Amino acid sequence: MKKWGILLFVFVAFLPCSLEAQETHLSQFYTNQQNLNPALIGDHNGLYRVASNYRNQWRQIGKAPIVTSMISFDHKFYLYSDEISAGLLVVNDQFSTFGLNTSKIYLTGSYSKNIAGHNLRAGLQFGAVLKSFNLEGQSFPNQWVYGVGEFDTNLDNMENDLQASQNFIDFNMGVAWSKSFAKFKAKMGLSVMHLNTPTDSYYQNEDASLGLTPIFHGEILYRINSAYLIEPKFSYIRASKAQNGLVGANVYKEIKNDLVSKLQVGVLYRSGFGRNQDAIIPIAGLAFKKFDIGMSYDFNIGDLSKLSSNKGTYEISIVY
């Protein structure tokens, strides 16, 4: 009973993130900007960028972890003094304990304009979401045998409208602003997911649509001296009645080396605001040639910490 109670706790806690809101949560949210805001594609040094993320969470309290894999590519083109960018984003979420699998593929386009030192960006994103659910081995209320006190999965589950998979089209959009000052550069953005409010349900006749999901984010890159920079940053997501916020800072040390040009350490705090505290997230990384590599670990400090011994999630990001 304790084992299945823990799994049920994890499943219920995970539902608002994966099944309803459809937003893939990254602790290093700033590393895959195409997942954060469509307007940010092309907002980088160089002609193109490849970003890859891997997130493995909650292995301590379930039969199998929840695994998120993500890769994106964007390329910028120049039209006179303006910039037009195009990108591709592929995401996969797996929760094998309950047979849940979500795959997403998006095409993204953005336009950038410089006006009096201000960089203004706008982006649109169009894609498909494919979800599946393994019904084998799952139990339903109609399969409960009172005389025995357990489920009999050989009985009819009476869920005639339940389907094992679903697909839908999704639209997202975003805007962003940035400006460089004497000692710092500021950037802010707002994206809105699910503009078409697609239906998201495993039941054929249920009208369960995804509501508009705003994501607000910002950062300031401030130069402390010739060798050190600090970058405070935040993101805020509101999906239906659920909220998720991240706030913290990274410190960078620039070094004169042909292989490693920058070292990075930082910490973030994630909270559900009125819902619960979530995690403290230390971060470390480096710039190796043209690669930015980041590693982070979520230490649970909320209710989930009682089941995970304050352990949680590790995450790796590689950006070229």
C-alpha positions in Angstrom: 0.0 0.0 0.0 2.9 2.4 0.8 4.5 1.7 -2.6 1.4 2.4 -4.5 0.5 5.4 -2.4 3.9 6.9 -3.3 3.3 6.2 -7.0 -0.2 7.7 -6.8 1.2 10.8 -5.1 3.8 11.3 -7.8 1.2 10.7 -10.6 -1.2 13.3 -9.2 1.6 15.8 -8.6 2.8 15.3 -12.2 -0.6 15.5 -13.9 -0.9 19.3 -13.9 2.5 19.6 -15.7 2.3 16.9 -18.3 -1.4 16.0 -19.0 -3.2 19.3 -18.7 -0.8 22.2 -19.1 1.3 20.6 -21.8 4.3 22.8 -20.9 7.6 20.9 -20.6 9.3 22.2 -17.5 13.1 22.7 -17.6 15.1 23.9 -14.6 17.6 25.4 -17.0 14.7 27.1 -18.9 16.9 29.7 -20.5 19.0 27.1 -22.4 16.3 26.0 -24.9 14.8 29.3 -25.8 12.6 27.9 -28.5 10.7 26.0 -25.9 10.4 29.2 -23.7 9.4 31.8 -26.3 9.1 31.5 -30.1 10.3 35.1 -30.4 13.8 34.1 -29.1 14.9 32.0 -32.1 17.8 33.6 -33.8 18.6 35.6 -30.6 22.2 34.3 -30.3 25.8 34.8 -31.5 26.5 33.0 -34.8 24.4 32.0 -37.8 22.7 29.0 -36.2 22.2 27.2 -32.9 21.5 23.7 -31.8 20.3 23.1 -28.2 19.7 19.7 -26.5 18.3 19.0 -23.1 17.9 15.9 -21.0 15.9 15.8 -17.7 15.5 12.7 -15.4 13.3 13.1 -12.3 11.9 11.2 -9.4 13.8 7.9 -9.8 13.9 7.6 -6.0 10.2 7.2 -5.6 8.9 5.3 -8.6 9.6 2.1 -10.6 11.0 4.3 -13.4 11.8 8.0 -13.8 10.0 10.7 -15.7 12.4 11.5 -18.7 12.2 14.6 -20.8 14.4 14.8 -24.0 14.5 17.9 -26.2 16.4 19.2 -29.2 16.0 22.3 -31.2 17.6 24.0 -34.2 17.3 27.6 -35.4 18.9 29.5 -38.2 18.8 33.3 -38.8 18.6 35.1 -42.2 19.1 38.7 -42.9 16.7 40.9 -44.9 18.5 44.3 -45.3 19.0 45.4 -41.7 16.3 43.1 -40.3 16.5 39.5 -39.2 14.2 36.6 -40.0 14.8 33.3 -38.3 13.4 29.8 -38.6 13.6 26.8 -36.3 12.5 23.3 -35.4 11.8 22.0 -31.9 11.3 18.3 -31.0 10.2 17.2 -27.4 9.5 13.8 -25.8 8.2 13.2 -22.3 8.0 9.6 -21.0 6.5 8.4 -17.7 6.9 4.7 -18.1 5.5 3.8 -14.7 2.0 4.7 -16.0 2.8 4.1 -19.7 2.5 7.8 -20.6 4.3 9.2 -23.7 4.0 12.7 -25.2 5.8 13.8 -28.3 5.8 17.2 -29.8 7.2 18.7 -33.0 7.1 22.4 -33.8 8.1 24.7 -36.6 9.0 28.3 -35.5 9.5 31.6 -37.2 10.4 35.0 -35.9 11.1 38.5 -37.0 13.5 41.0 -35.3 13.8 44.7 -35.7 16.3 47.2 -34.1 14.8 50.6 -33.3 16.9 53.3 -31.5 19.0 50.7 -29.7 16.0 48.5 -28.7 15.8 45.0 -30.2 12.2 44.0 -30.7 11.2 40.4 -31.6 8.0 38.5 -32.5 7.6 34.8 -33.2 5.0 32.2 -34.1 5.0 28.5 -33.5 3.0 25.7 -35.1 3.1 22.0 -34.4 1.6 18.7 -33.5 1.3 17.0 -30.2 1.0 13.1 -30.1 0.1 11.4 -26.8 -0.3 7.8 -25.9 -1.3 5.9 -22.7 -0.6 2.2 -22.1 -3.9 0.7 -20.8 -2.4 -2.7 -20.1 -1.9 -3.4 -16.4 -3.9 -0.3 -15.4 -6.8 -0.7 -13.0 -10.1 1.1 -12.9 -12.9 1.6 -10.3 -15.2 -0.9 -12.0 -12.5 -3.6 -11.6 -12.4 -3.4 -7.8 -13.5 -6.7 -6.2 -14.9 -5.8 -2.7 -14.9 -9.4 -1.5 -11.2 -9.8 -2.2 -10.1 -6.3 -1.5 -8.1 -5.8 -4.7 -8.4 -5.0 -8.4 -9.0 -7.7 -11.1 -7.7 -6.3 -14.4 -9.3 -9.2 -16.3 -12.8 -7.6 -15.7 -14.3 -5.2 -18.1 -13.2 -1.7 -17.1 -16.4 -0.2 -18.5 -14.5 2.7 -20.0 -16.0 2.5 -23.5 -15.0 6.1 -24.5 -11.4 5.8 -23.4 -8.8 5.7 -26.2 -5.2 4.8 -25.9 -3.9 7.8 -27.9 -4.8 11.3 -29.0 -3.3 13.9 -31.4 -3.9 17.6 -31.8 -2.5 20.7 -33.5 -1.0 23.5 -31.3 -0.3 27.2 -31.9 2.0 29.4 -29.8 3.3 32.9 -30.1 5.6 35.3 -28.3 7.2 38.7 -28.2 10.5 39.9 -26.6 12.5 43.0 -26.0 16.2 43.6 -25.2 18.6 46.6 -24.9 22.2 47.0 -24.1 23.3 49.6 -21.6 26.7 50.7 -20.3 27.3 47.7 -17.9 24.4 45.4 -18.5 22.0 44.0 -21.0 18.3 43.6 -20.2 15.9 41.2 -21.8 12.2 40.5 -21.2 9.6 38.4 -23.0 6.1 37.1 -23.0 4.8 34.0 -24.8 1.3 32.6 -24.9 0.8 28.9 -25.5 -2.2 27.1 -27.0 -3.7 30.0 -28.9 -6.1 27.6 -30.6 -7.2 26.0 -27.2 -6.9 22.4 -28.6 -8.9 19.6 -27.1 -6.7 17.4 -24.8 -8.5 14.3 -23.5 -8.2 10.5 -23.8 -12.0 10.3 -23.8 -13.6 10.6 -27.2 -16.7 12.6 -26.2 -15.1 14.9 -23.6 -14.6 18.5 -24.4 -11.5 19.2 -22.4 -9.6 22.1 -24.0 -6.3 23.6 -23.1 -6.6 27.2 -22.0 -4.2 30.0 -22.9 -1.0 29.6 -21.0 1.2 32.7 -20.6 4.9 32.5 -19.9 6.6 35.6 -18.6 10.4 35.7 -18.4 13.3 38.1 -18.0 17.1 38.4 -17.3 19.8 41.0 -16.8 23.4 40.3 -17.7 25.6 42.6 -15.6 29.4 42.9 -15.9 30.9 43.1 -12.4 34.5 43.6 -13.7 36.7 42.5 -16.5 36.5 38.8 -15.5 33.1 38.3 -13.8 29.5 38.7 -14.9 26.2 38.0 -13.0 22.9 37.1 -14.6 19.7 37.3 -12.5 16.8 35.7 -14.3 13.2 34.5 -13.8 10.3 32.7 -15.5 6.7 32.5 -14.6 4.1 30.1 -16.0 0.4 30.1 -15.3 -1.6 27.1 -16.6 -5.3 27.0 -15.6 -5.1 27.5 -11.8 -1.6 26.1 -11.5 1.5 28.4 -11.2 5.2 27.7 -11.6 7.9 30.3 -10.9 11.7 30.1 -11.2 14.0 32.8 -9.9 17.8 33.0 -9.3 21.1 33.9 -10.8 24.2 32.6 -12.6 27.7 33.9 -12.1 30.2 33.6 -15.0 34.0 33.9 -14.9 35.7 34.6 -18.2 39.1 33.0 -18.6 41.7 33.2 -21.3 41.9 29.7 -22.6 41.6 28.3 -26.2 39.4 25.4 -25.0 37.4 26.7 -22.0 36.5 30.4 -22.2 33.9 30.6 -19.4 33.0 28.9 -16.1 29.5 29.1 -14.6 27.9 28.5 -11.2 24.4 29.5 -10.0 21.3 28.7 -8.1 17.6 28.8 -8.8 14.5 28.5 -6.6 11.3 27.1 -7.9 7.9 27.6 -6.3 4.2 26.9 -7.0 3.4 30.1 -5.0 0.2 29.6 -3.0 0.3 25.9 -3.9 3.7 24.7 -2.5 7.4 25.3 -2.3 9.2 23.0 -4.8 13.0 23.0 -5.1 16.4 24.6 -4.7 18.5 24.1 -7.9 22.3 24.5 -7.9 23.8 24.9 -11.4 27.3 24.5 -12.8 28.6 24.7 -16.4 31.3 25.9 -18.8 31.8 27.2 -22.3 34.0 24.7 -24.2 34.9 26.0 -27.6 31.5 26.7 -29.2 29.6 24.5 -26.7 27.8 25.8 -23.6 27.3 22.9 -21.2 25.2 23.1 -18.1 24.3 20.7 -15.3 21.8 21.1 -12.5 20.2 19.1 -9.8 16.8 19.8 -8.1 16.7 19.3 -4.4 13.1 19.0 -3.3 12.1 21.1 -0.3 8.3 20.8 -0.5 6.0 17.9 0.4 7.7 15.6 -2.1 10.9 15.9 -0.2 9.5 13.5 2.5 9.3 10.7 -0.1 12.5 11.5 -2.0 15.0 12.3 0.9 15.2 15.9 -0.5 16.5 14.4 -3.8 14.8 15.1 -7.1 16.0 15.7 -10.6 19.2 16.0 -12.6 19.3 17.9 -15.9 21.9 18.4 -18.6 21.9 21.0 -21.3 24.3 21.3 -24.3 24.0 24.3 -26.7 26.2 24.7 -29.8 
